[in-house]
Amino acid sequence: VQLQASGGGLVQAGESLRLSCATSGRPFTTSWVAGWFRQAPGKEREFITGLRWSGSNTIYADSVKGRFTISRDGAKSTMYLQIDNLSPEDTGVYYCTAYYSQMKFKISRDSHDYDYWGQGTQVTVSS
């Protein structure tokens, strides 16, 4: 499985971005979990959001609820992260990631559970 993240850039506070994560190498079935992590400068990688590819469940970190929206297009094998009302605290490298799990609704927040990682896309928000 390969993941390719894109869509990052330099934006001003209050603007929006949509990140994309193209998957390839193996079709994602309903048993896959995919998500986004963020690593801010000088900080550890943190969980942002995740979804079951089946559409049965999505979860968000409390810090991003209401501003971040995760989605996927199965036909395009692509996952998205819509980020609205960006703030400088959102600056960091955003990684898309995935793992296979037959647990129907569970989505892990632990990066160690994710087996496949994209290269990351940089988001920089100026004030």
C-alpha positions in Angstrom: 0.0 0.0 0.0 1.3 3.5 -0.9 -0.2 6.7 0.3 0.5 10.1 -1.3 -0.5 13.2 0.6 -0.9 16.6 -1.2 -2.6 19.9 -0.9 -0.5 21.6 1.8 0.8 25.1 1.4 1.3 28.6 3.0 -2.0 30.2 3.9 -3.2 33.0 6.1 -5.1 32.6 9.3 -8.8 32.1 8.7 -8.4 30.5 5.3 -9.2 26.9 4.3 -7.3 24.1 2.8 -8.2 20.6 1.5 -5.6 18.0 1.8 -5.8 14.8 -0.3 -4.4 11.4 0.2 -4.2 9.1 -2.8 -4.0 5.4 -2.0 -2.6 2.8 -4.4 -1.2 -0.7 -4.4 -4.1 -2.4 -2.8 -7.8 -1.6 -2.9 -9.2 -0.3 0.4 -12.1 -2.5 1.5 -14.5 -1.9 4.3 -12.0 -3.3 6.8 -9.5 -0.5 6.4 -9.0 2.4 8.7 -7.4 5.6 7.4 -6.6 8.8 9.1 -4.5 12.0 9.5 -1.8 12.8 12.0 -0.1 16.2 12.4 3.4 17.0 13.6 4.0 20.6 14.6 7.6 22.0 14.9 9.3 20.6 18.0 6.3 18.4 19.0 5.4 14.8 18.7 3.1 13.5 16.0 -0.5 13.7 17.1 -3.7 12.1 16.0 -6.1 14.4 14.2 -8.9 12.3 12.7 -9.7 8.9 11.3 -12.4 7.0 9.5 -13.5 3.5 8.7 -13.3 3.1 4.9 -16.8 1.5 5.2 -18.2 4.8 6.4 -19.3 3.3 9.6 -17.4 5.6 11.9 -15.3 8.8 12.0 -13.5 10.3 15.0 -11.7 13.6 15.7 -9.3 15.0 18.2 -11.1 17.4 20.5 -8.7 20.2 19.3 -10.0 20.1 15.8 -13.7 19.3 16.1 -15.8 21.6 14.2 -13.1 22.8 11.8 -11.7 19.6 10.3 -13.7 17.2 8.2 -12.4 13.9 7.0 -14.0 12.1 4.0 -13.1 9.6 1.4 -14.0 8.8 -2.2 -13.9 5.1 -2.7 -14.1 5.3 -6.4 -11.0 7.5 -6.5 -9.3 5.6 -3.7 -8.6 9.0 -2.1 -9.1 10.4 1.3 -9.5 14.1 2.1 -9.1 16.5 5.0 -11.0 19.7 4.8 -9.5 22.3 7.2 -11.5 25.5 7.8 -10.6 28.6 9.7 -7.0 27.8 9.9 -4.9 29.2 12.7 -1.1 29.4 13.2 -1.5 26.5 15.7 -2.4 24.3 12.8 1.0 24.7 11.3 2.8 21.4 10.8 3.4 18.4 8.6 0.2 16.4 7.9 0.5 12.7 7.4 -2.1 10.4 6.0 -1.9 6.8 7.2 -3.8 3.6 7.2 -4.1 0.1 8.7 -6.2 -3.0 8.2 -8.6 -4.0 10.9 -11.7 -6.1 10.9 -13.1 -4.5 14.0 -16.1 -2.9 12.5 -16.2 0.4 14.3 -12.9 0.9 16.1 -10.5 3.6 15.0 -7.2 3.8 16.7 -5.7 7.1 17.9 -2.3 5.5 18.4 0.2 6.0 15.7 1.8 2.6 16.4 -1.3 0.9 15.1 -1.0 2.4 11.7 1.1 0.4 9.3 1.2 2.6 6.2 2.2 6.2 6.0 2.4 8.9 3.3 5.3 11.2 3.1 3.5 14.2 4.6 2.4 17.6 3.3 3.5 20.8 5.0 0.8 23.3 6.1 2.0 26.7 7.2 -0.4 29.3 8.6 0.6 32.9 9.0 -1.1 35.2 11.4 
